[in-house]
Amino acid sequence: MFDLARTSKPSVIFIDEIDSMCGRRKEDENDSVRRIKTEFLVQMQGVGKDDTGYLVLGATNTPWELDPAIRRRFEKKIYISLPDKSGRAEMFKIHIGKQPHNLTPEDFETLAESTEGYSGSDIFGVVKEASMTPIRLCQKAKKFILTNDGFYEPTSISDPNGKLMDLMHVPHPEKVRPPMLDMDDLMSAISKMKKTVSAEDIKKQQDFTKEFGMEGN
């Protein structure tokens, strides 16, 4: 990986969850694991190695678990805090993407206000859970209605315009169209998907940053 980065520079090496590979060394550590850590140290800043023209980025939720030698190899330790309100609203827009929805700008503001303390991963989970709701409605529907543009959409069992059939008996399965994602779907998902970052986790991150790092955005 490092050889490729050197021959293809300028380049960036990004290692996610770097603590899983470069945690603190222990006396009873497996030899192969110890060799990997040693080689990583040599490659990052070893004698006779060209360390110009490429950047090594590592990401971790537990920087205090890193081996001190590994930590020293990274010149900057940057703490990225949880997304603020505007960041959360933008994340909802990004994760919903092109999925059909009827959300207004005000709805995205409400979603952001309702997810204080949520991480980017948490918001992704919320959107993923909510996005399944229209699919589940199709799977459970006992009636479908044929729209003017030729699509079958699930409808209430009490809808007089609906035709009695389940998903398996829709005449043209490729013409099934799930309902649009709406605010109720997302708020229901938020009630189920709680934030995963505790106040204790945040304090440990902040304490580490005060001692070794710097704030980031």
Residue frames as a rotation matrix with the C-alpha (Angstrom) as fourth column:
MET 1
0.567 0.824 0.000 0.00
0.824 -0.567 0.000 0.00
0.000 0.000 -1.000 0.00
PHE 2
0.547 -0.437 -0.714 2.76
0.075 -0.824 0.561 2.43
-0.834 -0.361 -0.418 0.90
ASP 3
-0.560 -0.762 0.325 4.80
0.376 0.115 0.919 1.44
-0.738 0.637 0.222 -2.16
LEU 4
-0.140 0.608 0.782 1.79
0.983 -0.006 0.181 2.14
0.114 0.794 -0.597 -4.36
ALA 5
0.797 0.448 -0.406 1.25
0.529 -0.841 0.110 5.50
-0.292 -0.302 -0.907 -2.68
ARG 6
0.105 -0.856 -0.506 4.87
0.054 -0.503 0.863 6.47
-0.993 -0.118 -0.007 -3.30
THR 7
-0.737 -0.405 0.542 4.78
0.506 0.201 0.839 5.50
-0.448 0.892 0.057 -6.97
SER 8
-0.128 0.796 0.591 1.43
0.918 -0.131 0.375 7.22
0.376 0.590 -0.714 -7.51
LYS 9
-0.099 0.083 -0.992 2.04
0.744 -0.655 -0.129 10.41
-0.660 -0.751 0.003 -5.57
PRO 10
-0.770 0.123 0.626 0.59
-0.616 -0.397 -0.680 12.82
0.165 -0.909 0.382 -4.85
SER 11
-0.226 0.678 -0.700 -1.68
0.051 0.725 0.686 10.38
0.973 0.120 -0.199 -3.06
VAL 12
-0.177 0.290 0.940 -3.61
-0.949 -0.302 -0.085 9.78
0.259 -0.908 0.329 0.14
ILE 13
-0.632 0.040 -0.774 -3.70
0.173 0.981 -0.091 6.64
0.756 -0.191 -0.627 2.29
PHE 14
-0.175 0.650 0.739 -6.85
-0.883 -0.435 0.174 6.51
0.435 -0.623 0.650 4.43
ILE 15
-0.719 -0.086 -0.689 -7.17
0.167 0.942 -0.292 3.88
0.674 -0.325 -0.663 7.18
ASP 16
0.121 0.843 0.524 -10.51
-0.641 -0.337 0.690 3.65
0.758 -0.419 0.500 8.95
GLU 17
0.945 0.278 0.171 -10.72
-0.294 0.500 0.815 2.21
0.141 -0.821 0.554 12.48
ILE 18
0.244 -0.952 -0.185 -6.95
-0.402 0.075 -0.913 2.41
0.883 0.297 -0.364 12.74
ASP 19
-0.038 -0.227 0.973 -7.11
-0.999 0.025 -0.033 1.44
-0.017 -0.974 -0.228 16.42
SER 20
0.854 0.409 0.322 -8.04
-0.410 0.909 -0.068 -2.13
-0.321 -0.074 0.944 15.39
MET 21
0.783 -0.617 -0.075 -4.65
0.319 0.503 -0.803 -2.46
0.534 0.605 0.591 13.68
CYS 22
-0.194 -0.923 0.332 -2.46
0.229 -0.372 -0.900 -0.18
0.954 -0.099 0.283 15.75
GLY 23
0.847 0.501 0.179 -3.62
-0.093 -0.192 0.977 -0.54
0.524 -0.844 -0.116 19.33
ARG 24
0.416 -0.702 0.577 -1.24
-0.908 -0.293 0.299 -0.54
-0.041 -0.649 -0.760 22.27
ARG 25
0.018 -0.514 -0.858 1.44
-0.405 0.780 -0.476 -3.21
0.914 0.356 -0.194 22.10
LYS 26
0.689 0.276 0.670 1.28
-0.725 0.276 0.632 -5.91
-0.011 -0.921 0.390 24.77
GLU 27
-0.300 -0.884 0.358 3.79
-0.875 0.405 0.266 -8.44
-0.380 -0.233 -0.895 26.06
ASP 28
-0.410 0.198 0.890 1.57
0.059 0.980 -0.191 -11.40
-0.910 -0.026 -0.413 25.19
GLU 29
0.329 0.559 -0.761 0.72
-0.667 -0.433 -0.607 -10.05
-0.669 0.707 0.230 21.75
ASN 30
0.741 0.011 0.672 0.71
0.381 0.817 -0.434 -12.37
-0.553 0.577 0.601 18.75
ASP 31
-0.259 -0.964 -0.064 3.97
0.421 -0.172 0.890 -12.17
-0.869 0.203 0.451 16.75
SER 32
-0.396 0.144 0.907 2.20
0.912 -0.057 0.407 -11.55
0.111 0.988 -0.109 13.45
VAL 33
0.722 0.689 0.068 0.25
0.659 -0.714 0.235 -8.64
0.210 -0.125 -0.970 14.95
ARG 34
0.518 -0.622 -0.587 3.45
0.258 -0.541 0.800 -7.18
-0.815 -0.566 -0.119 16.42
ARG 35
-0.484 -0.740 0.467 5.18
0.660 0.042 0.750 -7.43
-0.574 0.671 0.468 13.03
ILE 36
0.110 0.620 0.777 2.32
0.927 -0.346 0.145 -5.61
0.358 0.705 -0.612 11.33
LYS 37
0.914 0.244 -0.323 2.56
0.371 -0.825 0.426 -2.75
-0.163 -0.509 -0.845 13.81
THR 38
0.128 -0.956 -0.265 6.34
0.300 -0.217 0.929 -2.58
-0.945 -0.198 0.259 13.48
GLU 39
-0.486 -0.280 0.828 6.14
0.852 0.061 0.520 -2.55
-0.197 0.958 0.209 9.68
PHE 40
0.521 0.757 0.394 3.49
0.796 -0.598 0.096 0.15
0.308 0.264 -0.914 9.80
LEU 41
0.755 -0.320 -0.573 5.77
0.206 -0.713 0.670 2.33
-0.623 -0.624 -0.472 11.94
VAL 42
-0.302 -0.935 0.187 8.69
0.447 0.034 0.894 1.78
-0.842 0.354 0.408 9.57
GLN 43
-0.271 0.255 0.928 6.61
0.957 -0.030 0.288 2.58
0.101 0.967 -0.235 6.50
MET 44
0.764 0.645 0.009 5.18
0.638 -0.757 0.142 5.76
0.099 -0.103 -0.990 7.99
GLN 45
0.828 -0.505 0.243 8.49
-0.512 -0.858 -0.038 7.24
0.228 -0.093 -0.969 9.09
GLY 46
0.818 -0.531 0.221 11.36
0.337 0.754 0.564 4.80
-0.466 -0.387 0.796 8.78
VAL 47
0.021 -0.910 -0.414 15.00
-0.322 -0.398 0.859 5.23
-0.947 0.115 -0.301 7.89
GLY 48
-0.863 -0.489 0.128 15.55
-0.014 0.277 0.961 5.25
-0.505 0.827 -0.246 4.15
LYS 49
-0.223 0.864 0.451 11.83
0.931 0.325 -0.164 5.65
-0.289 0.384 -0.877 3.35
ASP 50
-0.930 -0.018 0.367 10.62
0.192 -0.876 0.443 8.49
0.314 0.482 0.818 1.17
ASP 51
-0.370 0.828 -0.420 7.75
0.860 0.135 -0.492 10.06
-0.351 -0.544 -0.763 3.08
THR 52
-0.659 0.137 -0.739 7.14
-0.232 -0.972 0.027 13.00
-0.715 0.189 0.673 0.76
GLY 53
-0.820 0.304 -0.485 4.26
-0.542 -0.137 0.829 13.39
0.186 0.943 0.277 -1.67
TYR 54
-0.266 0.798 -0.541 1.67
0.203 0.595 0.778 11.34
0.942 0.097 -0.320 0.15
LEU 55
-0.445 0.254 0.859 -0.58
-0.810 -0.522 -0.265 11.85
0.381 -0.814 0.438 3.14
VAL 56
-0.687 0.223 -0.692 -1.62
0.357 0.933 -0.054 9.22
0.633 -0.284 -0.720 5.68
LEU 57
-0.339 0.678 0.653 -5.00
-0.808 -0.565 0.167 9.73
0.482 -0.471 0.739 7.34
GLY 58
-0.808 0.133 -0.574 -6.30
0.332 0.908 -0.256 7.55
0.488 -0.397 -0.777 10.13
ALA 59
-0.174 0.824 0.539 -9.77
-0.665 -0.502 0.553 7.58
0.726 -0.262 0.635 11.70
THR 60
-0.634 0.002 -0.774 -10.78
0.456 0.809 -0.372 6.18
0.625 -0.588 -0.513 15.07
ASN 61
0.416 0.809 0.416 -13.44
-0.080 -0.423 0.903 6.62
0.906 -0.409 -0.111 17.70
THR 62
0.975 -0.137 -0.173 -11.02
0.200 0.220 0.955 5.59
-0.093 -0.966 0.242 20.45
PRO 63
0.586 -0.794 0.164 -7.75
-0.241 -0.364 -0.900 7.51
0.774 0.488 -0.405 19.91
TRP 64
0.300 -0.462 0.834 -6.63
-0.954 -0.129 0.272 6.71
-0.018 -0.877 -0.480 23.48
GLU 65
0.789 0.028 0.614 -6.35
-0.119 0.987 0.108 3.07
-0.603 -0.158 0.782 22.44
LEU 66
0.865 -0.489 -0.115 -3.61
-0.110 0.040 -0.993 3.82
0.490 0.871 -0.019 19.89
ASP 67
0.447 -0.822 -0.353 -0.06
0.894 0.398 0.205 2.76
-0.028 -0.407 0.913 20.58
PRO 68
0.598 -0.215 -0.772 1.96
0.166 -0.909 0.381 5.86
-0.784 -0.356 -0.508 21.62
ALA 69
-0.521 -0.851 0.064 4.48
0.202 -0.051 0.978 5.26
-0.829 0.523 0.199 18.82
ILE 70
-0.357 0.501 0.788 1.68
0.932 0.132 0.339 5.21
0.066 0.855 -0.514 16.25
ARG 71
0.666 0.667 -0.334 0.14
0.709 -0.705 0.004 8.32
-0.233 -0.239 -0.942 17.75
ARG 72
0.156 -0.694 -0.702 3.45
0.093 -0.698 0.710 10.18
-0.983 -0.177 -0.044 17.43
ARG 73
-0.638 -0.418 0.647 3.64
0.627 0.205 0.751 9.31
-0.447 0.885 0.131 13.72
PHE 74
0.167 0.765 0.623 0.54
0.916 -0.354 0.189 11.38
0.364 0.539 -0.759 13.09
GLU 75
-0.764 -0.604 0.227 1.59
0.509 -0.780 -0.363 15.03
0.397 -0.162 0.904 13.20
LYS 76
-0.690 0.603 0.399 -1.95
-0.659 -0.753 -0.001 16.29
0.300 -0.264 0.917 13.78
LYS 77
-0.799 0.547 -0.248 -4.64
0.600 0.753 -0.272 14.76
0.038 -0.367 -0.930 15.94
ILE 78
-0.851 0.497 0.169 -7.92
-0.414 -0.834 0.366 16.41
0.323 0.241 0.915 14.92
TYR 79
-0.752 0.658 0.042 -11.15
0.361 0.464 -0.809 16.00
-0.552 -0.593 -0.587 16.85
ILE 80
-0.799 0.596 0.082 -14.24
-0.155 -0.335 0.930 16.05
0.582 0.730 0.360 14.62
SER 81
-0.810 0.522 0.267 -17.23
-0.341 -0.051 -0.939 16.78
-0.476 -0.852 0.219 16.82
LEU 82
-0.377 0.786 0.490 -20.77
0.739 0.574 -0.352 15.52
-0.558 0.229 -0.797 16.27
PRO 83
-0.628 0.142 0.765 -22.64
0.611 -0.518 0.598 17.36
0.482 0.843 0.239 13.48
ASP 84
-0.871 0.367 -0.327 -24.44
-0.041 -0.716 -0.696 20.53
-0.490 -0.593 0.639 14.44
LYS 85
0.008 0.999 0.053 -28.03
0.057 0.053 -0.997 21.33
-0.998 0.011 -0.057 13.47
SER 86
0.431 0.144 -0.891 -27.26
-0.791 -0.415 -0.450 22.55
-0.434 0.898 -0.065 9.96
GLY 87
-0.616 -0.731 -0.294 -24.92
-0.787 0.563 0.252 19.60
-0.019 0.387 -0.922 9.42
ARG 88
-0.696 0.420 0.582 -27.60
0.085 0.853 -0.515 17.14
-0.713 -0.309 -0.630 10.49
ALA 89
0.379 0.865 -0.328 -30.15
-0.248 -0.247 -0.937 18.70
-0.892 0.436 0.121 8.13
GLU 90
0.140 -0.416 -0.898 -27.68
-0.985 -0.148 -0.085 18.41
-0.097 0.897 -0.431 5.26
MET 91
-0.848 -0.475 0.235 -26.95
-0.474 0.878 0.066 14.78
-0.238 -0.056 -0.970 6.16
PHE 92
-0.157 0.877 0.454 -30.64
0.099 0.471 -0.876 13.94
-0.983 -0.093 -0.161 5.96
LYS 93
0.590 0.369 -0.718 -30.76
-0.601 -0.393 -0.696 15.47
-0.539 0.842 -0.010 2.49
ILE 94
-0.281 -0.804 -0.524 -27.66
-0.960 0.246 0.137 13.56
0.018 0.541 -0.841 1.38
HIS 95
-0.872 -0.113 0.476 -28.80
-0.225 0.957 -0.185 10.19
-0.434 -0.268 -0.860 2.69
ILE 96
0.157 0.971 0.178 -32.35
0.016 0.178 -0.984 10.53
-0.988 0.157 0.012 1.35
GLY 97
-0.763 -0.641 0.081 -30.82
0.091 0.018 0.996 11.47
-0.640 0.767 0.045 -1.98
LYS 98
-0.824 0.401 -0.400 -33.06
-0.524 -0.267 0.809 10.75
0.218 0.876 0.430 -4.95
GLN 99
-0.782 0.602 -0.162 -35.61
0.623 0.756 -0.200 8.66
0.002 -0.257 -0.966 -3.06
PRO 100
-0.329 0.731 0.598 -39.06
0.208 -0.562 0.801 10.13
0.921 0.387 0.033 -3.74
HIS 101
-0.536 0.173 -0.827 -40.29
0.839 -0.006 -0.545 12.14
-0.099 -0.985 -0.142 -0.76
ASN 102
0.283 0.686 0.671 -42.61
0.618 -0.665 0.420 15.00
0.734 0.296 -0.612 0.12
LEU 103
0.159 -0.310 -0.937 -40.40
0.942 -0.235 0.238 16.68
-0.294 -0.921 0.255 2.72
THR 104
0.838 0.131 0.530 -40.23
0.291 -0.928 -0.230 20.46
0.462 0.347 -0.816 2.91
PRO 105
-0.166 -0.924 0.343 -37.25
0.055 -0.356 -0.933 22.60
0.985 -0.137 0.110 4.00
GLU 106
0.048 0.263 0.964 -39.08
-0.905 -0.397 0.154 23.07
0.423 -0.879 0.219 7.30
ASP 107
0.947 0.303 -0.105 -39.29
-0.250 0.903 0.350 19.30
0.201 -0.306 0.931 7.71
PHE 108
0.338 -0.901 -0.271 -35.52
0.478 0.413 -0.776 18.97
0.811 0.133 0.570 7.38
GLU 109
-0.330 -0.394 0.858 -35.12
-0.486 -0.708 -0.512 21.64
0.809 -0.586 0.042 10.05
THR 110
0.501 0.618 0.606 -37.43
-0.848 0.212 0.486 19.67
0.172 -0.757 0.630 12.34
LEU 111
0.871 -0.240 -0.428 -35.52
0.186 0.969 -0.165 16.45
0.454 0.064 0.889 11.68
ALA 112
-0.113 -0.980 0.163 -32.27
0.209 -0.184 -0.960 18.19
0.971 -0.075 0.226 12.59
GLU 113
-0.194 0.115 0.974 -33.78
-0.818 -0.567 -0.096 19.56
0.541 -0.816 0.204 15.81
SER 114
0.749 0.619 0.238 -35.06
-0.653 0.625 0.428 16.09
0.116 -0.476 0.872 16.71
THR 115
0.812 -0.495 -0.308 -31.66
0.407 0.860 -0.308 14.43
0.417 0.125 0.900 16.36
GLU 116
0.547 -0.615 0.568 -29.51
-0.735 -0.678 -0.027 16.48
0.402 -0.402 -0.823 18.73
GLY 117
0.113 -0.616 0.780 -26.47
-0.810 0.397 0.431 14.38
-0.575 -0.681 -0.454 19.68
TYR 118
0.827 0.198 0.527 -26.82
0.108 0.863 -0.493 11.99
-0.552 0.465 0.692 16.73
SER 119
-0.292 -0.953 -0.076 -23.74
-0.100 -0.049 0.994 11.06
-0.951 0.298 -0.082 14.75
GLY 120
-0.315 0.108 -0.943 -23.55
-0.934 -0.213 0.287 10.86
-0.170 0.971 0.168 10.97
SER 121
-0.924 -0.065 -0.378 -23.81
-0.148 0.970 0.195 7.09
0.354 0.236 -0.905 11.26
ASP 122
-0.687 0.722 -0.083 -26.89
0.338 0.216 -0.916 7.41
-0.644 -0.657 -0.393 13.45
ILE 123
-0.112 0.646 -0.755 -28.59
-0.594 -0.653 -0.470 9.64
-0.797 0.396 0.457 10.89
PHE 124
-0.604 -0.158 -0.781 -27.76
-0.756 0.423 0.499 7.18
0.252 0.892 -0.375 8.14
GLY 125
-0.966 0.235 -0.109 -29.41
0.258 0.909 -0.327 4.47
0.022 -0.344 -0.939 10.24
VAL 126
-0.398 0.855 -0.333 -32.52
0.001 -0.362 -0.932 6.60
-0.917 -0.371 0.143 10.72
VAL 127
-0.127 0.321 -0.938 -32.88
-0.915 -0.403 -0.014 7.23
-0.383 0.857 0.345 6.99
LYS 128
-0.821 -0.228 -0.523 -32.26
-0.443 0.833 0.332 3.56
0.360 0.504 -0.785 6.18
GLU 129
-0.832 0.555 -0.015 -34.94
0.400 0.581 -0.708 2.46
-0.384 -0.595 -0.706 8.65
ALA 130
-0.164 0.807 -0.568 -37.42
-0.255 -0.591 -0.766 5.07
-0.953 0.019 0.303 7.40
SER 131
-0.426 -0.076 -0.901 -36.75
-0.892 -0.133 0.433 4.16
-0.153 0.988 -0.011 3.77
MET 132
-0.990 0.049 -0.131 -37.96
0.028 0.987 0.156 0.63
0.137 0.151 -0.979 4.42
THR 133
-0.572 0.819 -0.034 -41.41
-0.052 -0.077 -0.996 1.81
-0.819 -0.568 0.086 5.53
PRO 134
0.034 0.614 -0.788 -42.82
-0.922 -0.285 -0.262 2.37
-0.385 0.736 0.557 2.00
ILE 135
-0.573 -0.298 -0.764 -41.49
-0.619 0.768 0.166 -1.08
0.537 0.568 -0.624 1.01
ARG 136
-0.976 0.218 0.024 -43.14
0.134 0.677 -0.723 -2.69
-0.174 -0.703 -0.690 4.02
LEU 137
-0.288 0.917 -0.277 -46.43
-0.517 -0.392 -0.761 -0.99
-0.806 -0.076 0.586 3.13
CYS 138
-0.084 0.195 -0.977 -46.29
-0.972 0.202 0.124 -2.63
0.222 0.960 0.173 -0.29
GLN 139
-0.820 -0.324 -0.471 -45.54
-0.254 0.945 -0.208 -6.01
0.513 -0.051 -0.857 1.27
LYS 140
-0.879 0.472 -0.065 -48.44
0.244 0.328 -0.913 -5.78
-0.409 -0.818 -0.404 3.74
ALA 141
-0.611 0.663 -0.432 -50.99
-0.731 -0.683 -0.015 -4.12
-0.305 0.307 0.902 1.45
LYS 142
-0.516 0.554 0.653 -54.24
0.397 0.830 -0.391 -5.95
-0.759 0.058 -0.648 0.72
LYS 143
0.665 0.707 0.239 -55.43
0.583 -0.291 -0.758 -3.37
-0.467 0.644 -0.606 -1.79
PHE 144
-0.599 -0.798 -0.067 -53.71
0.545 -0.467 0.696 -1.50
-0.587 0.380 0.715 -4.61
ILE 145
0.542 0.734 -0.409 -54.91
0.182 -0.577 -0.796 1.41
-0.821 0.357 -0.447 -6.66
LEU 146
-0.025 -0.500 0.866 -54.06
0.985 0.136 0.107 1.95
-0.172 0.855 0.489 -10.31
THR 147
-0.130 -0.106 -0.986 -52.86
0.228 -0.971 0.075 5.53
-0.965 -0.215 0.150 -10.84
ASN 148
0.783 0.500 -0.371 -53.48
-0.163 -0.410 -0.897 7.62
-0.600 0.763 -0.240 -13.93
ASP 149
0.254 -0.771 -0.584 -49.91
-0.966 -0.229 -0.118 7.10
-0.043 0.594 -0.803 -15.09
GLY 150
0.512 0.099 -0.853 -50.22
-0.493 0.848 -0.197 3.32
0.704 0.521 0.483 -14.94
PHE 151
-0.641 -0.764 -0.078 -48.60
-0.334 0.370 -0.867 2.46
0.691 -0.530 -0.492 -11.60
TYR 152
0.399 0.705 -0.587 -49.96
0.304 0.502 0.810 0.34
0.865 -0.502 -0.014 -8.77
GLU 153
-0.558 -0.529 0.639 -49.73
-0.410 -0.494 -0.767 1.95
0.721 -0.690 0.059 -5.34
PRO 154
-0.637 0.336 -0.694 -50.76
0.681 0.667 -0.301 0.39
0.362 -0.664 -0.654 -1.99
THR 155
-0.463 0.560 0.687 -53.86
-0.440 -0.818 0.370 1.86
0.769 -0.131 0.625 -0.46
SER 156
-0.670 0.268 0.692 -56.08
-0.692 0.112 -0.713 1.45
-0.269 -0.957 0.111 2.59
ILE 157
-0.922 0.361 0.143 -58.31
0.377 0.919 0.114 -1.61
-0.090 0.159 -0.983 2.78
SER 158
-0.106 0.930 -0.353 -61.25
0.583 -0.229 -0.780 0.81
-0.806 -0.289 -0.517 3.13
ASP 159
-0.578 -0.156 -0.801 -60.44
-0.437 -0.769 0.466 2.68
-0.689 0.620 0.376 -0.10
PRO 160
0.393 0.837 0.380 -63.38
-0.058 0.435 -0.899 2.01
-0.918 0.331 0.219 -2.48
ASN 161
0.725 -0.154 -0.671 -61.16
-0.684 -0.276 -0.676 2.74
-0.081 0.949 -0.306 -5.48
GLY 162
-0.326 -0.924 0.200 -58.62
-0.898 0.369 0.239 0.08
-0.295 -0.102 -0.950 -4.51
LYS 163
0.399 0.376 -0.836 -58.54
-0.657 0.754 0.025 -3.42
0.640 0.539 0.548 -5.96
LEU 164
0.700 -0.079 0.710 -58.28
-0.573 0.532 0.624 -6.40
-0.427 -0.843 0.327 -3.65
MET 165
0.772 -0.553 -0.313 -54.89
0.170 0.654 -0.737 -8.05
0.612 0.516 0.599 -4.23
ASP 166
0.751 -0.634 -0.186 -51.61
0.135 -0.128 0.982 -8.52
-0.646 -0.763 -0.011 -2.46
LEU 167
0.194 -0.762 -0.618 -48.15
-0.723 -0.537 0.435 -7.73
-0.663 0.363 -0.655 -3.77
MET 168
-0.635 -0.506 0.583 -47.71
-0.082 0.795 0.601 -11.21
-0.768 0.334 -0.547 -5.26
HIS 169
-0.140 0.686 0.714 -50.83
0.842 0.462 -0.279 -10.79
-0.521 0.562 -0.642 -7.41
VAL 170
0.206 0.111 -0.972 -50.22
-0.278 -0.946 -0.167 -7.34
-0.938 0.305 -0.164 -8.87
PRO 171
0.900 0.281 0.333 -50.57
0.186 0.443 -0.877 -7.87
-0.393 0.852 0.346 -12.66
HIS 172
0.590 -0.742 0.319 -47.35
0.294 -0.171 -0.941 -6.04
0.752 0.648 0.117 -13.49
PRO 173
0.620 -0.345 -0.704 -44.86
0.770 0.095 0.631 -6.21
-0.151 -0.934 0.325 -10.58
GLU 174
-0.451 -0.864 0.223 -42.51
0.891 -0.450 0.059 -3.78
0.050 0.225 0.973 -12.33
LYS 175
-0.273 0.452 0.849 -45.31
0.233 -0.825 0.514 -1.20
0.933 0.338 0.120 -12.13
VAL 176
0.539 0.411 -0.735 -45.55
0.796 0.037 0.604 -1.27
0.276 -0.911 -0.307 -8.32
ARG 177
-0.181 -0.560 0.809 -44.69
0.148 -0.828 -0.540 2.13
0.972 0.023 0.233 -6.89
PRO 178
-0.256 0.041 -0.966 -44.14
0.952 0.182 -0.245 2.48
0.166 -0.982 -0.086 -3.13
PRO 179
0.834 0.552 -0.002 -45.52
0.536 -0.808 0.245 5.59
0.134 -0.205 -0.969 -1.43
MET 180
0.268 -0.731 0.628 -43.26
-0.038 -0.659 -0.751 8.59
0.963 0.177 -0.204 -1.05
LEU 181
-0.369 -0.479 -0.796 -41.09
0.845 0.183 -0.502 8.81
0.386 -0.858 0.337 2.03
ASP 182
0.347 0.546 0.762 -42.76
0.144 -0.834 0.532 11.25
0.927 -0.075 -0.368 4.42
MET 183
-0.218 -0.451 0.866 -42.17
-0.674 -0.571 -0.468 12.98
0.705 -0.686 -0.179 7.73
ASP 184
0.626 0.529 0.573 -44.08
-0.780 0.428 0.456 10.35
-0.004 -0.732 0.681 9.72
ASP 185
0.851 -0.364 -0.379 -41.75
0.205 0.894 -0.397 7.63
0.483 0.261 0.836 8.41
LEU 186
-0.080 -0.973 0.216 -38.68
0.136 -0.226 -0.965 9.53
0.987 -0.048 0.151 9.55
MET 187
-0.132 0.074 0.988 -40.04
-0.870 -0.487 -0.080 10.57
0.475 -0.871 0.129 12.93
SER 188
0.890 0.440 0.119 -41.08
-0.450 0.804 0.390 6.98
0.076 -0.400 0.913 13.60
ALA 189
0.559 -0.762 -0.326 -37.54
0.414 0.597 -0.687 5.85
0.718 0.250 0.649 12.72
ILE 190
-0.255 -0.652 0.714 -36.06
-0.347 -0.628 -0.697 8.47
0.903 -0.426 -0.066 15.05
SER 191
0.370 0.478 0.797 -38.19
-0.910 0.014 0.415 7.14
0.187 -0.879 0.439 17.92
LYS 192
0.999 0.004 -0.048 -36.73
0.001 0.994 0.108 3.67
0.048 -0.108 0.993 17.31
MET 193
0.380 -0.923 0.065 -33.12
0.697 0.239 -0.676 4.59
0.608 0.302 0.734 16.51
LYS 194
0.949 -0.055 -0.309 -31.50
0.213 -0.611 0.762 6.20
-0.231 -0.790 -0.568 19.54
LYS 195
0.620 -0.785 0.010 -28.19
-0.649 -0.520 -0.555 8.05
0.441 0.338 -0.832 19.44
THR 196
0.805 -0.348 -0.480 -25.15
0.383 0.923 -0.027 5.85
0.453 -0.162 0.877 19.99
VAL 197
-0.281 -0.930 0.237 -22.64
0.373 -0.333 -0.866 8.39
0.884 -0.155 0.440 21.31
SER 198
0.519 0.473 -0.712 -22.84
0.813 -0.017 0.582 8.92
0.264 -0.881 -0.394 25.06
ALA 199
0.912 -0.175 0.372 -21.81
-0.258 -0.948 0.185 12.00
0.320 -0.265 -0.910 27.04
GLU 200
0.641 -0.704 0.306 -19.02
-0.105 0.315 0.943 9.91
-0.761 -0.636 0.128 28.54
ASP 201
0.339 -0.489 0.804 -17.68
0.890 0.445 -0.104 9.10
-0.306 0.750 0.586 25.07
ILE 202
0.687 -0.015 0.726 -17.67
0.398 -0.828 -0.394 12.77
0.608 0.560 -0.563 24.12
LYS 203
0.904 -0.357 0.235 -15.85
-0.408 -0.555 0.725 13.75
-0.129 -0.751 -0.647 27.32
LYS 204
0.441 -0.775 0.453 -13.13
0.357 0.614 0.703 11.16
-0.823 -0.149 0.548 26.66
GLN 205
0.364 -0.262 0.894 -12.71
0.916 -0.075 -0.395 12.52
0.171 0.962 0.213 23.14
GLN 206
0.813 0.010 0.583 -12.49
0.019 -1.000 -0.009 16.09
0.582 0.018 -0.813 24.41
ASP 207
0.816 -0.548 0.187 -10.01
-0.256 -0.052 0.965 15.17
-0.519 -0.835 -0.183 27.16
PHE 208
0.300 -0.710 0.637 -7.80
0.763 0.580 0.287 13.41
-0.573 0.400 0.715 24.62
THR 209
0.496 -0.045 0.867 -7.98
0.709 -0.557 -0.434 16.45
0.502 0.830 -0.244 22.33
LYS 210
0.956 -0.128 0.264 -6.95
-0.247 -0.837 0.488 18.80
0.158 -0.532 -0.832 25.13
GLU 211
0.568 -0.766 0.301 -3.88
-0.113 0.290 0.950 16.67
-0.815 -0.574 0.079 25.83
PHE 212
-0.256 -0.737 0.626 -2.78
0.438 0.489 0.755 15.61
-0.862 0.467 0.197 22.36
GLY 213
-0.266 0.238 0.934 -4.89
0.955 0.195 0.222 17.13
-0.129 0.952 -0.279 19.61
MET 214
-0.941 0.051 -0.333 -6.68
-0.098 -0.987 0.125 20.05
-0.323 0.151 0.934 18.08
GLU 215
-0.034 0.999 0.023 -10.23
0.014 0.024 -1.000 20.95
-0.999 -0.033 -0.014 17.23
GLY 216
-0.961 -0.200 0.190 -11.53
0.181 0.061 0.982 20.35
-0.208 0.978 -0.022 13.72
ASN 217
-0.313 0.887 -0.340 -14.69
-0.753 -0.450 -0.480 20.96
-0.579 0.106 0.808 11.70
